[in-house]
């Protein structure tokens, strides 16, 4: 947990909402006035300012190829931008406020979480509807994540953790499971699904059929989970601290400070 670099953000950072490009060289963040900035990490230079016209808060996600940036807003709009800040596409998915989005590993499908209604999958190029996934809408902390092979989709929503097997949309976990989750993540090889259950982390098989390990120690609800690219490490965050775990045996490796310099 040694600090390698400190990147100072504007005081009006929204959320905060930050996305990292797939190659790890660029940050995108959104400001409270709807401006989206692309920042080169190596020298912290702002390369692009995008006037999105979207209302705060805004959620951001890069395409898997890193050539597009998707921005979703509580005003119900979704827009797509290139590296120069040019608008490529946009639409309104419907279902009230747009709480979050997710992209399939191959970049062909876009998932949207509305505040009221089911998750919808769209063709990421033309926004034609692909299918809907019966569910309950989400909160600001809600995520939708695809397994690396695209066979499963998991989402932590207003009524709990949902998990579907694709392409038949078979619901493996749902509202009846009563899992109060605010975060979910697949390992890079797709062999593990981690989700938060209030203050605990539960690691299960990708189809949800087996519970492999439970990690305990957070003092408040966990709202973010990230696997390292090699799947050996899991990082979790609540509103007080960041914890780093070894996946193999669940050993706690480090605890990060809860405030920036």
Secondary structure as UniProt FT lines:
FT   TURN            11..12
FT   STRAND          13..20
FT   TURN            22..23
FT   STRAND          26..31
FT   TURN            32..33
FT   STRAND          35..40
FT   TURN            41..44
FT   STRAND          45..51
FT   STRAND          58..62
FT   TURN            64..65
FT   STRAND          69..73
FT   TURN            74..75
FT   STRAND          78..81
FT   TURN            83..84
FT   STRAND          87..91
FT   STRAND          98..103
FT   TURN            105..106
FT   STRAND          109..114
FT   STRAND          119..123
FT   TURN            124..126
FT   STRAND          129..133
FT   TURN            140..141
FT   STRAND          143..146
FT   TURN            148..149
FT   STRAND          152..157
FT   TURN            158..159
FT   STRAND          160..165
FT   TURN            166..169
FT   STRAND          170..173
FT   HELIX           175..177
FT   STRAND          184..186
FT   TURN            188..189
FT   STRAND          193..197
FT   TURN            198..199
FT   STRAND          200..204
FT   TURN            206..207
FT   STRAND          211..215
FT   STRAND          224..227
FT   TURN            229..230
FT   STRAND          233..237
FT   STRAND          242..246
FT   TURN            247..249
FT   STRAND          252..256
//
